[in-house]
């Protein structure tokens, strides 16, 4: 095996099984209504903080140093599942997602610190503002839109009571396969340096 092969990576929060189960239930409610969508599989569900793309093994070590330093003194956070939204908008979405609530401000501050430190190590800063979300699906065709989203908020119901604790960040490896992306944990970064 060639260790010099680039590694496609991203930094994310893994969702607990109960939240993934909840999201699967929401997707089942929405499936009959929505057209032109490729749904995300439950094993692909996570909250992405930063997508790095292809990096080297040395880059993984540098990224890990930065993240470790930034989570060392962080206490666990509590997030909750929020209302549906879409990119670029819910009226004509190419990406359909569920928002998040709870300790979003703390997560945003942590994200900004990590971005700043990574920028100092030569990793490009994300140009779009950070919007924590859980992707439900994407358009089937490039340039297409997902249709049937008019009453989506009413159909999902009250989601804010569904909370989950965040105690770590994970650097994932992403391998693109014919059946979809396969994610493998590369490094786990526990909050508070546990």
Secondary structure, 3 states (H helix, E strand, C coil): CCCCCCEEEEEEEECCHHHHHHHHHHHHHHHCCCECEEECCHHHCEEEEEEEEEECHHHHHHHHHHHHHHHCCCCCEEEEEEEEEEECCCCCCCEEEEEEEECHHHHHHHHHHHHHHHHHCCCCCCCCCCCCEEEEEEECCCCCCCECCCCHHHHHCCCCCCEEEECEEEEEEEEEECCEEEEEEEEEEEHHHC
